[in-house]
């Protein structure tokens, strides 16, 4: 897997993951919508850490600088 995410994209994804987790664990967002946000947060966090997004690869998007 070649990285296909730039630094700004990674930071945004990780920050969103933290916000989604905080909303869920504080009880601000509950039910099905809360679980969807939590799962989305886990996906954002994981893709931010590994610097690879499968949807970007399918769509041919690349936000990391070219070498």
mmCIF file of the N, C-alpha and C atoms, coordinates in Angstrom:
data_MODEL
# 
_entry.id   MODEL 
# 
loop_
_atom_site.group_PDB 
_atom_site.id 
_atom_site.type_symbol 
_atom_site.label_atom_id 
_atom_site.label_alt_id 
_atom_site.label_comp_id 
_atom_site.label_asym_id 
_atom_site.label_entity_id 
_atom_site.label_seq_id 
_atom_site.pdbx_PDB_ins_code 
_atom_site.Cartn_x 
_atom_site.Cartn_y 
_atom_site.Cartn_z 
_atom_site.occupancy 
_atom_site.B_iso_or_equiv 
_atom_site.pdbx_formal_charge 
_atom_site.auth_seq_id 
_atom_site.auth_comp_id 
_atom_site.auth_asym_id 
_atom_site.auth_atom_id 
_atom_site.pdbx_PDB_model_num 
ATOM 1   N N  . UNK A 1 1  ? 0.829   -1.181 0.000  1.00 0.00 ? 1  UNK A N  1 
ATOM 2   C CA . UNK A 1 1  ? 0.000   0.000  0.000  1.00 0.00 ? 1  UNK A CA 1 
ATOM 3   C C  . UNK A 1 1  ? 0.875   1.247  0.000  1.00 0.00 ? 1  UNK A C  1 
ATOM 4   N N  . UNK A 1 2  ? 0.754   2.000  -1.035 1.00 0.00 ? 2  UNK A N  1 
ATOM 5   C CA . UNK A 1 2  ? 1.464   3.273  -1.102 1.00 0.00 ? 2  UNK A CA 1 
ATOM 6   C C  . UNK A 1 2  ? 0.590   4.339  -0.437 1.00 0.00 ? 2  UNK A C  1 
ATOM 7   N N  . UNK A 1 3  ? 1.200   5.221  0.333  1.00 0.00 ? 3  UNK A N  1 
ATOM 8   C CA . UNK A 1 3  ? 0.407   6.297  0.954  1.00 0.00 ? 3  UNK A CA 1 
ATOM 9   C C  . UNK A 1 3  ? -0.273  7.165  -0.109 1.00 0.00 ? 3  UNK A C  1 
ATOM 10  N N  . UNK A 1 4  ? -1.533  7.486  0.137  1.00 0.00 ? 4  UNK A N  1 
ATOM 11  C CA . UNK A 1 4  ? -2.242  8.346  -0.799 1.00 0.00 ? 4  UNK A CA 1 
ATOM 12  C C  . UNK A 1 4  ? -2.929  9.522  -0.086 1.00 0.00 ? 4  UNK A C  1 
ATOM 13  N N  . UNK A 1 5  ? -2.493  9.810  1.152  1.00 0.00 ? 5  UNK A N  1 
ATOM 14  C CA . UNK A 1 5  ? -3.056  10.926 1.911  1.00 0.00 ? 5  UNK A CA 1 
ATOM 15  C C  . UNK A 1 5  ? -1.964  11.880 2.357  1.00 0.00 ? 5  UNK A C  1 
ATOM 16  N N  . UNK A 1 6  ? -2.228  13.150 2.205  1.00 0.00 ? 6  UNK A N  1 
ATOM 17  C CA . UNK A 1 6  ? -1.300  14.171 2.647  1.00 0.00 ? 6  UNK A CA 1 
ATOM 18  C C  . UNK A 1 6  ? -1.457  14.470 4.129  1.00 0.00 ? 6  UNK A C  1 
ATOM 19  N N  . UNK A 1 7  ? -0.590  15.313 4.641  1.00 0.00 ? 7  UNK A N  1 
ATOM 20  C CA . UNK A 1 7  ? -0.579  15.641 6.066  1.00 0.00 ? 7  UNK A CA 1 
ATOM 21  C C  . UNK A 1 7  ? -1.868  16.325 6.503  1.00 0.00 ? 7  UNK A C  1 
ATOM 22  N N  . UNK A 1 8  ? -2.346  17.281 5.734  1.00 0.00 ? 8  UNK A N  1 
ATOM 23  C CA . UNK A 1 8  ? -3.571  17.994 6.117  1.00 0.00 ? 8  UNK A CA 1 
ATOM 24  C C  . UNK A 1 8  ? -4.756  17.030 6.175  1.00 0.00 ? 8  UNK A C  1 
ATOM 25  N N  . UNK A 1 9  ? -4.851  16.140 5.221  1.00 0.00 ? 9  UNK A N  1 
ATOM 26  C CA . UNK A 1 9  ? -5.930  15.166 5.185  1.00 0.00 ? 9  UNK A CA 1 
ATOM 27  C C  . UNK A 1 9  ? -5.864  14.250 6.407  1.00 0.00 ? 9  UNK A C  1 
ATOM 28  N N  . UNK A 1 10 ? -4.668  13.824 6.762  1.00 0.00 ? 10 UNK A N  1 
ATOM 29  C CA . UNK A 1 10 ? -4.496  12.957 7.933  1.00 0.00 ? 10 UNK A CA 1 
ATOM 30  C C  . UNK A 1 10 ? -4.916  13.664 9.210  1.00 0.00 ? 10 UNK A C  1 
ATOM 31  N N  . UNK A 1 11 ? -4.497  14.914 9.372  1.00 0.00 ? 11 UNK A N  1 
ATOM 32  C CA . UNK A 1 11 ? -4.824  15.665 10.586 1.00 0.00 ? 11 UNK A CA 1 
ATOM 33  C C  . UNK A 1 11 ? -6.333  15.860 10.706 1.00 0.00 ? 11 UNK A C  1 
ATOM 34  N N  . UNK A 1 12 ? -6.978  16.197 9.598  1.00 0.00 ? 12 UNK A N  1 
ATOM 35  C CA . UNK A 1 12 ? -8.424  16.394 9.612  1.00 0.00 ? 12 UNK A CA 1 
ATOM 36  C C  . UNK A 1 12 ? -9.141  15.106 9.986  1.00 0.00 ? 12 UNK A C  1 
ATOM 37  N N  . UNK A 1 13 ? -8.722  13.993 9.416  1.00 0.00 ? 13 UNK A N  1 
ATOM 38  C CA . UNK A 1 13 ? -9.359  12.708 9.726  1.00 0.00 ? 13 UNK A CA 1 
ATOM 39  C C  . UNK A 1 13 ? -9.187  12.322 11.196 1.00 0.00 ? 13 UNK A C  1 
ATOM 40  N N  . UNK A 1 14 ? -7.989  12.506 11.727 1.00 0.00 ? 14 UNK A N  1 
ATOM 41  C CA . UNK A 1 14 ? -7.751  12.128 13.124 1.00 0.00 ? 14 UNK A CA 1 
ATOM 42  C C  . UNK A 1 14 ? -8.522  13.046 14.067 1.00 0.00 ? 14 UNK A C  1 
ATOM 43  N N  . UNK A 1 15 ? -8.576  14.340 13.759 1.00 0.00 ? 15 UNK A N  1 
ATOM 44  C CA . UNK A 1 15 ? -9.353  15.256 14.591 1.00 0.00 ? 15 UNK A CA 1 
ATOM 45  C C  . UNK A 1 15 ? -10.844 14.924 14.542 1.00 0.00 ? 15 UNK A C  1 
ATOM 46  N N  . UNK A 1 16 ? -11.362 14.611 13.364 1.00 0.00 ? 16 UNK A N  1 
ATOM 47  C CA . UNK A 1 16 ? -12.761 14.213 13.267 1.00 0.00 ? 16 UNK A CA 1 
ATOM 48  C C  . UNK A 1 16 ? -13.039 12.933 14.045 1.00 0.00 ? 16 UNK A C  1 
ATOM 49  N N  . UNK A 1 17 ? -12.112 11.994 14.002 1.00 0.00 ? 17 UNK A N  1 
ATOM 50  C CA . UNK A 1 17 ? -12.275 10.753 14.755 1.00 0.00 ? 17 UNK A CA 1 
ATOM 51  C C  . UNK A 1 17 ? -12.350 11.030 16.250 1.00 0.00 ? 17 UNK A C  1 
ATOM 52  N N  . UNK A 1 18 ? -11.516 11.939 16.732 1.00 0.00 ? 18 UNK A N  1 
ATOM 53  C CA . UNK A 1 18 ? -11.536 12.292 18.155 1.00 0.00 ? 18 UNK A CA 1 
ATOM 54  C C  . UNK A 1 18 ? -12.857 12.967 18.518 1.00 0.00 ? 18 UNK A C  1 
ATOM 55  N N  . UNK A 1 19 ? -13.328 13.869 17.661 1.00 0.00 ? 19 UNK A N  1 
ATOM 56  C CA . UNK A 1 19 ? -14.607 14.549 17.917 1.00 0.00 ? 19 UNK A CA 1 
ATOM 57  C C  . UNK A 1 19 ? -15.756 13.542 17.926 1.00 0.00 ? 19 UNK A C  1 
ATOM 58  N N  . UNK A 1 20 ? -15.788 12.630 16.959 1.00 0.00 ? 20 UNK A N  1 
ATOM 59  C CA . UNK A 1 20 ? -16.849 11.637 16.895 1.00 0.00 ? 20 UNK A CA 1 
ATOM 60  C C  . UNK A 1 20 ? -16.839 10.753 18.139 1.00 0.00 ? 20 UNK A C  1 
ATOM 61  N N  . UNK A 1 21 ? -15.653 10.326 18.572 1.00 0.00 ? 21 UNK A N  1 
ATOM 62  C CA . UNK A 1 21 ? -15.557 9.494  19.771 1.00 0.00 ? 21 UNK A CA 1 
ATOM 63  C C  . UNK A 1 21 ? -16.013 10.268 21.008 1.00 0.00 ? 21 UNK A C  1 
ATOM 64  N N  . UNK A 1 22 ? -15.621 11.521 21.103 1.00 0.00 ? 22 UNK A N  1 
ATOM 65  C CA . UNK A 1 22 ? -16.035 12.336 22.251 1.00 0.00 ? 22 UNK A CA 1 
ATOM 66  C C  . UNK A 1 22 ? -17.552 12.510 22.275 1.00 0.00 ? 22 UNK A C  1 
ATOM 67  N N  . UNK A 1 23 ? -18.146 12.759 21.121 1.00 0.00 ? 23 UNK A N  1 
ATOM 68  C CA . UNK A 1 23 ? -19.602 12.906 21.062 1.00 0.00 ? 23 UNK A CA 1 
ATOM 69  C C  . UNK A 1 23 ? -20.311 11.628 21.494 1.00 0.00 ? 23 UNK A C  1 
ATOM 70  N N  . UNK A 1 24 ? -19.783 10.497 21.087 1.00 0.00 ? 24 UNK A N  1 
ATOM 71  C CA . UNK A 1 24 ? -20.403 9.226  21.443 1.00 0.00 ? 24 UNK A CA 1 
ATOM 72  C C  . UNK A 1 24 ? -20.219 8.901  22.926 1.00 0.00 ? 24 UNK A C  1 
ATOM 73  N N  . UNK A 1 25 ? -18.994 9.005  23.412 1.00 0.00 ? 25 UNK A N  1 
ATOM 74  C CA . UNK A 1 25 ? -18.715 8.587  24.786 1.00 0.00 ? 25 UNK A CA 1 
ATOM 75  C C  . UNK A 1 25 ? -19.238 9.557  25.846 1.00 0.00 ? 25 UNK A C  1 
ATOM 76  N N  . UNK A 1 26 ? -19.515 10.802 25.482 1.00 0.00 ? 26 UNK A N  1 
ATOM 77  C CA . UNK A 1 26 ? -20.126 11.727 26.431 1.00 0.00 ? 26 UNK A CA 1 
ATOM 78  C C  . UNK A 1 26 ? -21.648 11.619 26.420 1.00 0.00 ? 26 UNK A C  1 
ATOM 79  N N  . UNK A 1 27 ? -22.189 10.847 25.492 1.00 0.00 ? 27 UNK A N  1 
ATOM 80  C CA . UNK A 1 27 ? -23.626 10.655 25.421 1.00 0.00 ? 27 UNK A CA 1 
ATOM 81  C C  . UNK A 1 27 ? -24.338 11.756 24.662 1.00 0.00 ? 27 UNK A C  1 
ATOM 82  N N  . UNK A 1 28 ? -23.613 12.621 24.001 1.00 0.00 ? 28 UNK A N  1 
ATOM 83  C CA . UNK A 1 28 ? -24.226 13.692 23.222 1.00 0.00 ? 28 UNK A CA 1 
ATOM 84  C C  . UNK A 1 28 ? -24.976 13.121 22.024 1.00 0.00 ? 28 UNK A C  1 
ATOM 85  N N  . UNK A 1 29 ? -24.389 12.123 21.388 1.00 0.00 ? 29 UNK A N  1 
ATOM 86  C CA . UNK A 1 29 ? -25.019 11.443 20.255 1.00 0.00 ? 29 UNK A CA 1 
ATOM 87  C C  . UNK A 1 29 ? -25.189 9.983  20.655 1.00 0.00 ? 29 UNK A C  1 
ATOM 88  N N  . UNK A 1 30 ? -26.421 9.491  20.580 1.00 0.00 ? 30 UNK A N  1 
ATOM 89  C CA . UNK A 1 30 ? -26.689 8.117  21.011 1.00 0.00 ? 30 UNK A CA 1 
ATOM 90  C C  . UNK A 1 30 ? -27.431 7.367  19.919 1.00 0.00 ? 30 UNK A C  1 
ATOM 91  N N  . UNK A 1 31 ? -27.723 6.139  20.186 1.00 0.00 ? 31 UNK A N  1 
ATOM 92  C CA . UNK A 1 31 ? -28.504 5.313  19.265 1.00 0.00 ? 31 UNK A CA 1 
ATOM 93  C C  . UNK A 1 31 ? -27.724 4.923  18.026 1.00 0.00 ? 31 UNK A C  1 
ATOM 94  N N  . UNK A 1 32 ? -28.473 4.654  16.980 1.00 0.00 ? 32 UNK A N  1 
ATOM 95  C CA . UNK A 1 32 ? -27.880 4.201  15.726 1.00 0.00 ? 32 UNK A CA 1 
ATOM 96  C C  . UNK A 1 32 ? -26.944 5.253  15.143 1.00 0.00 ? 32 UNK A C  1 
ATOM 97  N N  . UNK A 1 33 ? -27.364 6.508  15.191 1.00 0.00 ? 33 UNK A N  1 
ATOM 98  C CA . UNK A 1 33 ? -26.517 7.575  14.655 1.00 0.00 ? 33 UNK A CA 1 
ATOM 99  C C  . UNK A 1 33 ? -25.200 7.647  15.418 1.00 0.00 ? 33 UNK A C  1 
ATOM 100 N N  . UNK A 1 34 ? -25.246 7.458  16.723 1.00 0.00 ? 34 UNK A N  1 
ATOM 101 C CA . UNK A 1 34 ? -24.024 7.470  17.528 1.00 0.00 ? 34 UNK A CA 1 
ATOM 102 C C  . UNK A 1 34 ? -23.089 6.339  17.148 1.00 0.00 ? 34 UNK A C  1 
ATOM 103 N N  . UNK A 1 35 ? -23.646 5.152  16.933 1.00 0.00 ? 35 UNK A N  1 
ATOM 104 C CA . UNK A 1 35 ? -22.813 4.012  16.531 1.00 0.00 ? 35 UNK A CA 1 
ATOM 105 C C  . UNK A 1 35 ? -22.210 4.217  15.144 1.00 0.00 ? 35 UNK A C  1 
ATOM 106 N N  . UNK A 1 36 ? -22.989 4.799  14.243 1.00 0.00 ? 36 UNK A N  1 
ATOM 107 C CA . UNK A 1 36 ? -22.466 5.075  12.898 1.00 0.00 ? 36 UNK A CA 1 
ATOM 108 C C  . UNK A 1 36 ? -21.307 6.067  12.997 1.00 0.00 ? 36 UNK A C  1 
ATOM 109 N N  . UNK A 1 37 ? -21.462 7.117  13.804 1.00 0.00 ? 37 UNK A N  1 
ATOM 110 C CA . UNK A 1 37 ? -20.374 8.084  13.986 1.00 0.00 ? 37 UNK A CA 1 
ATOM 111 C C  . UNK A 1 37 ? -19.147 7.426  14.607 1.00 0.00 ? 37 UNK A C  1 
ATOM 112 N N  . UNK A 1 38 ? -19.371 6.540  15.573 1.00 0.00 ? 38 UNK A N  1 
ATOM 113 C CA . UNK A 1 38 ? -18.248 5.859  16.216 1.00 0.00 ? 38 UNK A CA 1 
ATOM 114 C C  . UNK A 1 38 ? -17.488 4.983  15.220 1.00 0.00 ? 38 UNK A C  1 
ATOM 115 N N  . UNK A 1 39 ? -18.204 4.221  14.412 1.00 0.00 ? 39 UNK A N  1 
ATOM 116 C CA . UNK A 1 39 ? -17.560 3.370  13.410 1.00 0.00 ? 39 UNK A CA 1 
ATOM 117 C C  . UNK A 1 39 ? -16.829 4.230  12.378 1.00 0.00 ? 39 UNK A C  1 
ATOM 118 N N  . UNK A 1 40 ? -17.456 5.300  11.953 1.00 0.00 ? 40 UNK A N  1 
ATOM 119 C CA . UNK A 1 40 ? -16.816 6.212  11.010 1.00 0.00 ? 40 UNK A CA 1 
ATOM 120 C C  . UNK A 1 40 ? -15.549 6.822  11.622 1.00 0.00 ? 40 UNK A C  1 
ATOM 121 N N  . UNK A 1 41 ? -15.600 7.136  12.899 1.00 0.00 ? 41 UNK A N  1 
ATOM 122 C CA . UNK A 1 41 ? -14.428 7.656  13.589 1.00 0.00 ? 41 UNK A CA 1 
ATOM 123 C C  . UNK A 1 41 ? -13.293 6.648  13.638 1.00 0.00 ? 41 UNK A C  1 
ATOM 124 N N  . UNK A 1 42 ? -13.628 5.396  13.870 1.00 0.00 ? 42 UNK A N  1 
ATOM 125 C CA . UNK A 1 42 ? -12.598 4.344  13.889 1.00 0.00 ? 42 UNK A CA 1 
ATOM 126 C C  . UNK A 1 42 ? -11.959 4.215  12.513 1.00 0.00 ? 42 UNK A C  1 
ATOM 127 N N  . UNK A 1 43 ? -12.779 4.254  11.467 1.00 0.00 ? 43 UNK A N  1 
ATOM 128 C CA . UNK A 1 43 ? -12.254 4.163  10.097 1.00 0.00 ? 43 UNK A CA 1 
ATOM 129 C C  . UNK A 1 43 ? -11.370 5.368  9.795  1.00 0.00 ? 43 UNK A C  1 
ATOM 130 N N  . UNK A 1 44 ? -11.827 6.567  10.149 1.00 0.00 ? 44 UNK A N  1 
ATOM 131 C CA . UNK A 1 44 ? -11.027 7.772  9.924  1.00 0.00 ? 44 UNK A CA 1 
ATOM 132 C C  . UNK A 1 44 ? -9.702  7.692  10.666 1.00 0.00 ? 44 UNK A C  1 
ATOM 133 N N  . UNK A 1 45 ? -9.737  7.238  11.905 1.00 0.00 ? 45 UNK A N  1 
ATOM 134 C CA . UNK A 1 45 ? -8.513  7.155  12.701 1.00 0.00 ? 45 UNK A CA 1 
ATOM 135 C C  . UNK A 1 45 ? -7.540  6.151  12.093 1.00 0.00 ? 45 UNK A C  1 
ATOM 136 N N  . UNK A 1 46 ? -8.060  4.991  11.700 1.00 0.00 ? 46 UNK A N  1 
ATOM 137 C CA . UNK A 1 46 ? -7.192  3.953  11.129 1.00 0.00 ? 46 UNK A CA 1 
ATOM 138 C C  . UNK A 1 46 ? -6.573  4.408  9.809  1.00 0.00 ? 46 UNK A C  1 
ATOM 139 N N  . UNK A 1 47 ? -7.381  4.996  8.935  1.00 0.00 ? 47 UNK A N  1 
ATOM 140 C CA . UNK A 1 47 ? -6.842  5.436  7.647  1.00 0.00 ? 47 UNK A CA 1 
ATOM 141 C C  . UNK A 1 47 ? -5.877  6.606  7.833  1.00 0.00 ? 47 UNK A C  1 
ATOM 142 N N  . UNK A 1 48 ? -6.116  7.429  8.832  1.00 0.00 ? 48 UNK A N  1 
ATOM 143 C CA . UNK A 1 48 ? -5.196  8.525  9.116  1.00 0.00 ? 48 UNK A CA 1 
ATOM 144 C C  . UNK A 1 48 ? -3.848  8.024  9.612  1.00 0.00 ? 48 UNK A C  1 
ATOM 145 N N  . UNK A 1 49 ? -3.869  6.966  10.398 1.00 0.00 ? 49 UNK A N  1 
ATOM 146 C CA . UNK A 1 49 ? -2.608  6.421  10.915 1.00 0.00 ? 49 UNK A CA 1 
ATOM 147 C C  . UNK A 1 49 ? -1.781  5.730  9.834  1.00 0.00 ? 49 UNK A C  1 
ATOM 148 N N  . UNK A 1 50 ? -2.447  4.982  8.961  1.00 0.00 ? 50 UNK A N  1 
ATOM 149 C CA . UNK A 1 50 ? -1.698  4.229  7.942  1.00 0.00 ? 50 UNK A CA 1 
ATOM 150 C C  . UNK A 1 50 ? -1.472  5.025  6.665  1.00 0.00 ? 50 UNK A C  1 
ATOM 151 N N  . UNK A 1 51 ? -2.049  6.226  6.574  1.00 0.00 ? 51 UNK A N  1 
ATOM 152 C CA . UNK A 1 51 ? -1.873  7.125  5.431  1.00 0.00 ? 51 UNK A CA 1 
ATOM 153 C C  . UNK A 1 51 ? -2.373  6.527  4.115  1.00 0.00 ? 51 UNK A C  1 
ATOM 154 N N  . UNK A 1 52 ? -3.361  5.648  4.198  1.00 0.00 ? 52 UNK A N  1 
ATOM 155 C CA . UNK A 1 52 ? -3.909  5.032  2.995  1.00 0.00 ? 52 UNK A CA 1 
ATOM 156 C C  . UNK A 1 52 ? -5.424  4.953  3.126  1.00 0.00 ? 52 UNK A C  1 
ATOM 157 N N  . UNK A 1 53 ? -6.125  5.435  2.101  1.00 0.00 ? 53 UNK A N  1 
ATOM 158 C CA . UNK A 1 53 ? -7.578  5.371  2.058  1.00 0.00 ? 53 UNK A CA 1 
ATOM 159 C C  . UNK A 1 53 ? -7.987  4.523  0.854  1.00 0.00 ? 53 UNK A C  1 
ATOM 160 N N  . UNK A 1 54 ? -8.663  3.404  1.086  1.00 0.00 ? 54 UNK A N  1 
ATOM 161 C CA . UNK A 1 54 ? -9.071  2.555  -0.034 1.00 0.00 ? 54 UNK A CA 1 
ATOM 162 C C  . UNK A 1 54 ? -10.003 3.265  -1.018 1.00 0.00 ? 54 UNK A C  1 
ATOM 163 N N  . UNK A 1 55 ? -10.869 4.136  -0.531 1.00 0.00 ? 55 UNK A N  1 
ATOM 164 C CA . UNK A 1 55 ? -11.758 4.863  -1.441 1.00 0.00 ? 55 UNK A CA 1 
ATOM 165 C C  . UNK A 1 55 ? -10.982 5.826  -2.329 1.00 0.00 ? 55 UNK A C  1 
ATOM 166 N N  . UNK A 1 56 ? -9.934  6.422  -1.783 1.00 0.00 ? 56 UNK A N  1 
ATOM 167 C CA . UNK A 1 56 ? -9.073  7.287  -2.602 1.00 0.00 ? 56 UNK A CA 1 
ATOM 168 C C  . UNK A 1 56 ? -8.416  6.468  -3.707 1.00 0.00 ? 56 UNK A C  1 
ATOM 169 N N  . UNK A 1 57 ? -7.976  5.259  -3.375 1.00 0.00 ? 57 UNK A N  1 
ATOM 170 C CA . UNK A 1 57 ? -7.321  4.405  -4.364 1.00 0.00 ? 57 UNK A CA 1 
ATOM 171 C C  . UNK A 1 57 ? -8.287  4.030  -5.493 1.00 0.00 ? 57 UNK A C  1 
ATOM 172 N N  . UNK A 1 58 ? -9.525  3.728  -5.144 1.00 0.00 ? 58 UNK A N  1 
ATOM 173 C CA . UNK A 1 58 ? -10.529 3.362  -6.151 1.00 0.00 ? 58 UNK A CA 1 
ATOM 174 C C  . UNK A 1 58 ? -10.837 4.548  -7.052 1.00 0.00 ? 58 UNK A C  1 
ATOM 175 N N  . UNK A 1 59 ? -10.950 5.731  -6.440 1.00 0.00 ? 59 UNK A N  1 
ATOM 176 C CA . UNK A 1 59 ? -11.307 6.932  -7.205 1.00 0.00 ? 59 UNK A CA 1 
ATOM 177 C C  . UNK A 1 59 ? -10.102 7.568  -7.892 1.00 0.00 ? 59 UNK A C  1 
ATOM 178 N N  . UNK A 1 60 ? -8.903  7.111  -7.572 1.00 0.00 ? 60 UNK A N  1 
ATOM 179 C CA . UNK A 1 60 ? -7.706  7.674  -8.183 1.00 0.00 ? 60 UNK A CA 1 
ATOM 180 C C  . UNK A 1 60 ? -7.291  9.009  -7.571 1.00 0.00 ? 60 UNK A C  1 
ATOM 181 N N  . UNK A 1 61 ? -7.729  9.260  -6.350 1.00 0.00 ? 61 UNK A N  1 
ATOM 182 C CA . UNK A 1 61 ? -7.392  10.508 -5.665 1.00 0.00 ? 61 UNK A CA 1 
ATOM 183 C C  . UNK A 1 61 ? -6.103  10.318 -4.893 1.00 0.00 ? 61 UNK A C  1 
ATOM 184 N N  . UNK A 1 62 ? -5.279  11.339 -4.872 1.00 0.00 ? 62 UNK A N  1 
ATOM 185 C CA . UNK A 1 62 ? -4.016  11.295 -4.136 1.00 0.00 ? 62 UNK A CA 1 
ATOM 186 C C  . UNK A 1 62 ? -3.747  12.686 -3.591 1.00 0.00 ? 62 UNK A C  1 
ATOM 187 N N  . UNK A 1 63 ? -3.757  12.825 -2.257 1.00 0.00 ? 63 UNK A N  1 
ATOM 188 C CA . UNK A 1 63 ? -3.542  14.136 -1.661 1.00 0.00 ? 63 UNK A CA 1 
ATOM 189 C C  . UNK A 1 63 ? -2.129  14.302 -1.106 1.00 0.00 ? 63 UNK A C  1 
ATOM 190 N N  . UNK A 1 64 ? -1.331  13.253 -1.153 1.00 0.00 ? 64 UNK A N  1 
ATOM 191 C CA . UNK A 1 64 ? 0.045   13.395 -0.680 1.00 0.00 ? 64 UNK A CA 1 
ATOM 192 C C  . UNK A 1 64 ? 0.911   13.973 -1.804 1.00 0.00 ? 64 UNK A C  1 
ATOM 193 N N  . UNK A 1 65 ? 1.940   14.699 -1.433 1.00 0.00 ? 65 UNK A N  1 
ATOM 194 C CA . UNK A 1 65 ? 2.792   15.299 -2.469 1.00 0.00 ? 65 UNK A CA 1 
ATOM 195 C C  . UNK A 1 65 ? 3.527   14.233 -3.285 1.00 0.00 ? 65 UNK A C  1 
ATOM 196 N N  . UNK A 1 66 ? 3.717   14.508 -4.543 1.00 0.00 ? 66 UNK A N  1 
ATOM 197 C CA . UNK A 1 66 ? 4.422   13.577 -5.433 1.00 0.00 ? 66 UNK A CA 1 
ATOM 198 C C  . UNK A 1 66 ? 5.906   13.561 -5.088 1.00 0.00 ? 66 UNK A C  1 
ATOM 199 N N  . UNK A 1 67 ? 6.511   12.394 -5.231 1.00 0.00 ? 67 UNK A N  1 
ATOM 200 C CA . UNK A 1 67 ? 7.947   12.244 -4.927 1.00 0.00 ? 67 UNK A CA 1 
ATOM 201 C C  . UNK A 1 67 ? 8.765   12.536 -6.150 1.00 0.00 ? 67 UNK A C  1 
# 
